[in-house]
Amino acid sequence: MSESRSRRGYRRATVLAATAAAGLLLTACSTNGPSGAGDGERTLTIIASGSQQTALEALIEEYEEANPGVTVTASFAPNQELQTSVRTQLAGGNAPDIVAVYPGNGSAMSMAQLAEAGMLEDLSDQEWTSTVPEGFQGAFTYEDGVYVYSPGASVLGVVYNTELFEQLGLEVPTTMSEFEAVAEQVKAAGVTPLALGTNTPWITQLIPYALVPGMVYSEDPDFGQQMIDGETTFVESGWLDAFSTYADWQARGFFNENPNGTTSDQMVQALGDGTAAMAVMVSATLEGYQDVMGEKLGYFPLPATDDEARNWIPGGTVVGLGVTTQAADPELAKDFIAFLGEEENIVEMATAMNSIPFAPSDELSPLLTPFAEYFDAGETAPFPDQTWPNAEVQPAMFAAIQEMLGGQTTPEGALAQMDEAFAQ
């Protein structure tokens, strides 16, 4: 499910980034393919995200075929389980050799948090590190090391039912006013405009993450650094517009009943059975929607304002993998990561994860075509948590949004909780 398209701008950015990266990311060791595991039986254990399963299973099979005697055992878990039980395993010294790692900072399983705790091996001598685009390098590096492998960039957009849009005569919106008009028409037709399952905590963040690139970063690209420098706060910024929009959509009946009692799996089902028309969702999880929606699945950028020039999109490094310092066979674990870092494997893995690969490619899922244009134009902002200074802000945001949707706090109160966590 792919098509060819010109991505000259991205290629230029990648080449320039590779040159610029040379001084930052060491490339002392070249790996041209699986190095061979040597004689005897060797095993490798992995726990990865469910969004990585399709890509990893295929690549694991290729790696085992190229390395007789090696057995790779992989298991896959939802994001929430990775943030809790796997983090506990790491602290207890009984984690697998390779684990899913979230690039940047801001959560318990983020690269910076795990690297600071001495739980990840440095991968900076691997060849693929030189191909990471300059604007994304911060998500991979802690101090002078590279501690996470990721094949590309994920985006946030709106999953929608193309068949229902056609039946109702709706066009894909390009401004906020058009988007809200579409939601009203869907609601008038007796269908839930937006499925929302905030019982699954990470779902809570998706709507504000999709809105703040247009409401904050397109006007102030340095907003993240200003937060770190103490020059502004969430509640004093365009984040208040994003949270107020979130609360307004709930008041207008754009969401299903009781979002806090609805799970992410129930969101997928609602799109599949046609009881909901749209959902704000990260591209790396589109496979689940493809399974239930088939050819009815469409995906478009969420317009955050009525000024199309301001409507940047969120583009964050997709969940990756890291080698734990407790790995039983760290040489083998690093060799597997180097194998994933070969150019064709970066493209294969990123494509399977519905992401834009950090390697030259003319192949891109048609679902992502409207988003790639923003990358070429430099009109993207990183997922906010990837630049936050600690792992306290994200869970505080999850809880605050659930309270806001439950009527227990206001947008201002929710953002004040995030500011308090940010200052820790």
C-alpha positions in Angstrom: 0.0 0.0 0.0 2.4 2.6 -1.2 3.0 4.9 -4.1 6.0 6.8 -5.6 6.2 10.5 -5.0 8.9 13.2 -5.2 10.6 14.0 -2.0 13.4 16.1 -3.2 13.1 18.5 -0.3 13.3 15.7 2.2 16.3 14.2 0.4 18.1 17.6 0.5 17.4 17.9 4.2 18.6 14.4 4.8 21.9 15.0 3.0 22.5 18.3 4.7 21.6 16.7 8.1 24.0 13.8 7.4 26.8 16.3 6.8 25.9 18.5 9.8 25.5 15.4 12.0 29.0 14.2 11.3 30.4 16.4 14.1 27.7 15.4 16.6 27.2 11.8 16.0 30.3 9.6 15.7 30.4 7.1 12.9 33.5 5.2 13.7 32.2 1.7 12.8 30.6 0.7 9.5 28.1 -2.1 9.5 27.3 -3.3 6.0 25.0 -6.2 7.0 24.4 -8.8 9.7 27.9 -9.5 11.0 27.2 -13.1 11.7 26.7 -14.4 15.2 29.6 -16.8 15.1 29.6 -20.4 16.2 27.1 -21.9 18.7 23.7 -21.0 19.8 23.0 -17.4 20.8 19.7 -15.8 21.9 18.3 -12.3 22.0 15.2 -11.2 23.8 13.2 -8.1 22.9 10.1 -6.4 24.2 8.7 -3.8 21.8 5.6 -1.7 21.2 2.6 -3.2 19.5 3.0 -0.6 16.8 6.4 -2.2 16.0 5.2 -5.8 15.7 4.6 -6.1 12.0 7.9 -4.5 11.0 10.0 -6.3 13.6 8.6 -9.8 13.0 9.6 -9.6 9.3 13.1 -8.2 10.0 13.7 -10.7 12.8 13.0 -13.5 10.3 15.5 -12.0 7.9 18.1 -11.6 10.7 17.8 -15.1 11.9 18.1 -16.5 8.3 21.3 -14.4 7.9 22.7 -15.5 11.2 22.4 -19.3 11.8 22.4 -20.2 15.4 20.8 -17.0 16.6 17.3 -17.1 18.0 15.5 -13.8 18.6 12.5 -13.9 20.9 10.2 -10.9 20.7 7.1 -9.9 22.7 5.0 -6.9 22.2 3.0 -4.8 24.7 0.7 -1.7 24.7 2.4 1.6 25.4 1.0 1.8 28.9 2.4 -1.5 29.9 5.8 -0.5 28.6 5.7 2.6 30.8 5.0 0.6 33.9 6.0 -3.1 34.0 9.0 -2.8 31.6 10.4 0.1 33.6 10.0 -2.0 36.7 11.9 -4.8 35.0 14.7 -2.4 34.1 15.0 -1.2 37.7 15.0 -4.8 38.9 17.7 -5.9 36.5 15.6 -8.5 34.7 14.6 -6.7 31.5 15.1 -8.2 28.0 18.2 -7.4 26.0 16.4 -4.8 23.8 13.4 -2.8 24.9 11.1 -0.2 23.3 12.3 3.3 24.1 10.5 6.6 23.5 12.8 9.2 21.9 13.6 12.4 23.7 12.5 13.0 27.3 9.3 13.3 29.2 8.2 9.8 30.2 9.5 6.9 32.3 10.6 5.0 29.2 12.1 7.9 27.4 15.6 7.8 26.0 16.9 10.6 28.3 15.4 9.2 31.4 16.8 5.7 30.8 20.2 7.0 29.6 20.6 9.2 32.7 19.9 6.2 34.9 22.6 4.2 33.1 20.1 1.6 31.7 21.0 1.9 28.0 24.1 1.1 25.9 25.6 3.9 23.8 25.0 3.3 20.1 26.8 6.3 18.8 29.4 4.3 16.9 26.8 2.8 14.6 26.6 4.0 11.0 22.9 4.8 10.8 23.3 7.6 13.4 24.8 9.8 10.8 21.5 9.8 8.8 19.3 11.2 11.5 18.0 14.6 10.3 19.4 17.5 12.2 16.0 18.6 13.6 15.4 15.2 15.2 18.9 14.6 16.7 17.9 15.8 20.1 15.4 13.0 20.4 18.3 10.4 20.0 21.1 12.0 22.1 21.8 12.3 25.7 25.0 14.2 26.5 27.5 12.8 24.0 25.8 9.5 23.3 23.1 8.1 21.1 20.8 5.7 23.1 17.8 4.9 20.9 17.3 3.6 17.3 14.2 4.8 15.5 13.4 4.5 11.8 11.5 7.6 11.1 9.0 10.3 12.1 5.4 9.7 13.1 2.7 12.4 12.6 -0.6 13.1 14.2 -3.7 13.6 12.2 -7.4 12.8 11.9 -8.5 9.3 11.0 -11.8 9.5 9.1 -14.5 7.4 7.4 -14.2 8.3 3.7 -17.4 6.5 2.9 -19.4 8.4 5.5 -17.9 11.7 4.3 -19.0 10.9 0.7 -22.5 10.0 1.9 -22.8 13.3 3.7 -21.2 15.4 1.0 -18.3 16.4 3.2 -14.9 17.7 2.1 -11.6 17.3 4.0 -11.3 20.6 6.0 -8.3 22.9 5.8 -9.3 25.4 8.5 -10.6 25.1 12.0 -13.9 26.6 11.1 -14.3 24.1 8.3 -13.4 21.3 10.7 -15.9 22.3 13.3 -18.6 22.7 10.6 -17.9 19.1 9.5 -18.2 17.9 13.1 -21.6 19.7 13.4 -22.9 18.1 10.2 -21.7 14.6 11.3 -23.4 15.1 14.7 -26.6 16.3 12.9 -26.6 13.0 11.0 -26.7 11.0 14.3 -23.0 9.9 14.2 -20.4 10.7 16.8 -18.0 13.3 15.2 -14.9 12.2 17.2 -14.2 9.0 19.0 -12.3 9.6 22.2 -11.1 7.0 24.6 -9.3 8.8 27.5 -9.6 5.8 29.8 -6.4 4.8 28.0 -4.1 7.6 29.4 -1.9 8.3 26.4 -5.0 9.0 24.3 -5.6 12.1 26.4 -2.7 14.0 24.9 -3.5 13.5 21.2 -5.9 16.4 20.6 -3.7 19.1 22.3 -0.6 17.7 20.6 -2.3 18.0 17.2 -3.4 21.6 18.0 -0.3 23.3 19.5 1.9 23.2 16.4 -0.5 25.7 14.9 -1.6 27.5 18.0 1.9 27.8 19.5 4.9 26.7 17.5 4.1 28.2 14.1 4.1 31.6 15.8 6.9 30.8 18.2 9.2 28.0 17.1 11.4 28.5 20.2 8.6 28.0 22.6 10.1 24.7 24.0 13.4 26.4 24.9 11.5 29.4 26.4 9.7 27.0 28.7 13.0 25.5 29.8 14.5 29.0 30.4 11.5 29.9 32.5 10.4 32.7 30.2 6.8 31.5 29.8 4.4 28.8 31.0 1.7 26.5 29.6 -1.1 28.6 31.0 0.3 31.8 29.6 0.6 30.5 26.1 -1.4 29.1 23.2 -1.7 25.9 25.1 -4.6 27.6 26.8 -6.3 27.9 23.4 -5.7 24.2 22.7 -7.1 23.1 26.1 -10.1 25.5 25.7 -10.8 24.1 22.3 -10.6 20.6 23.8 -13.2 21.5 26.5 -15.4 23.4 24.0 -15.6 20.3 21.7 -16.8 18.2 24.6 -19.4 20.8 25.5 -20.6 20.8 21.9 -21.1 17.1 21.9 -18.3 16.3 19.4 -17.1 13.3 21.5 -18.7 10.0 22.4 -20.4 9.8 25.8 -18.0 9.3 28.8 -14.6 9.5 27.1 -13.0 8.7 30.5 -14.8 5.4 30.5 -13.8 4.6 26.9 -10.6 2.8 25.8 -8.4 3.1 22.8 -9.6 -0.3 21.5 -13.2 1.0 21.7 -12.2 4.0 19.7 -11.0 1.7 16.9 -14.2 -0.3 17.1 -16.3 2.9 16.8 -14.6 3.8 13.6 -14.9 0.3 12.4 -18.7 0.0 13.0 -19.5 3.5 11.7 -20.8 4.9 15.0 -18.0 7.5 14.9 -16.7 9.4 11.9 -13.3 10.6 13.0 -10.5 10.2 15.7 -7.3 12.2 16.3 -4.6 9.5 16.1 -0.9 9.0 15.7 0.2 7.5 12.3 2.2 4.7 13.9 -1.1 3.1 15.1 -2.9 3.3 11.7 -2.6 -0.4 11.1 -5.3 -1.2 13.7 -7.6 1.2 11.9 -6.8 -0.3 8.5 -7.8 -3.7 9.9 -11.3 -2.6 10.8 -11.9 0.1 8.2 -10.2 -1.2 5.1 -10.6 1.1 2.1 -12.9 3.4 4.1 -9.8 4.7 6.0 -8.7 8.3 5.3 -6.2 10.5 7.2 -5.8 14.3 7.1 -3.9 16.9 9.1 -6.0 18.6 11.8 -6.2 22.3 11.0 -5.6 24.2 14.3 -6.5 27.7 13.1 -8.4 29.5 10.3 -5.0 30.7 8.8 -3.8 27.8 6.6 -0.2 29.2 6.7 -0.1 28.8 10.5 -1.4 25.2 10.5 1.8 23.3 11.2 1.6 19.6 12.0 3.2 17.6 14.8 6.0 15.3 13.7 7.8 13.3 16.3 10.4 10.6 16.2 8.5 7.3 16.3 9.0 4.9 19.2 12.3 3.1 18.9 14.5 0.5 20.5 17.5 0.6 22.9 20.0 -2.0 24.1 19.9 -2.4 27.9 23.1 -2.3 30.0 21.9 -5.6 31.5 21.8 -7.4 28.2 23.2 -10.9 28.4 24.8 -10.6 25.0 25.3 -6.9 24.3 27.5 -7.6 21.2 24.6 -9.5 19.6 22.0 -6.9 20.7 24.0 -4.1 19.1 24.5 -6.1 16.0 20.8 -6.5 15.6 20.3 -2.7 16.0 23.0 -2.1 13.4 21.1 -4.5 11.1 17.9 -2.5 11.6 19.9 0.7 10.8 20.8 -0.5 7.3 19.1 1.9 4.8 16.7 -0.6 3.3 15.7 -1.8 6.8 15.1 1.8 8.0 12.7 2.3 5.1 11.0 -1.1 5.6 10.4 -0.5 9.3 9.3 3.1 8.9 6.9 2.2 6.1 5.4 -0.7 8.1 4.9 1.7 11.1 3.2 4.3 8.8 6.0 6.7 9.4 8.2 8.9 7.2 11.7 7.2 7.1 15.0 8.7 8.1 16.5 7.4 4.9 16.0 8.4 1.2 12.9 6.7 -0.2 10.5 7.2 -3.0 8.0 4.9 -1.3 5.5 6.4 1.1 2.1 5.3 2.3 -0.6 7.4 0.4 -2.1 8.1 3.9 1.0 10.1 4.7 1.3 12.0 1.4 -0.5 15.1 2.7 1.8 15.2 5.7 5.1 14.8 3.9 4.6 18.2 2.3 4.8 19.8 5.7 8.2 18.1 6.4 9.5 19.4 3.0 8.4 22.9 4.0 9.8 22.7 7.5 6.3 23.3 9.0 6.4 20.8 11.8 6.9 20.8 15.5 8.1 17.9 17.6 5.8 16.0 20.0 6.0 18.3 23.0 7.0 15.7 25.6 10.2 14.9 23.6 11.6 18.2 24.8 10.2 18.3 28.3 12.8 18.3 31.2 11.5 15.5 33.3 9.1 12.5 33.4 6.6 14.2 35.6 4.9 16.5 33.1 3.3 13.8 30.9 1.5 11.8 33.6 0.4 15.1 35.2 -1.1 16.1 31.8 -2.9 12.7 31.5 -4.5 13.1 34.9 -5.3 16.8 34.4 -7.0 16.2 31.1 -9.1 13.4 32.5 -10.1 15.7 35.3 -11.0 18.4 32.8 -13.1 16.1 30.8 -14.7 14.8 34.0 -15.7 18.4 35.0 -13.3 18.5 37.9 -11.1 21.3 36.7 -10.9 24.0 34.0 -8.4 24.3 31.1 -6.5 26.9 33.2 -6.5 24.5 36.2 -5.3 21.6 34.1 -2.4 23.7 32.6 -1.5 24.9 36.1 -1.0 21.3 37.1 1.3 20.8 34.1 3.3 24.0 34.9 3.8 22.7 38.5 5.1 19.4 37.1 7.3 21.1 34.6 9.0 23.1 37.4 10.0 20.1 39.3 
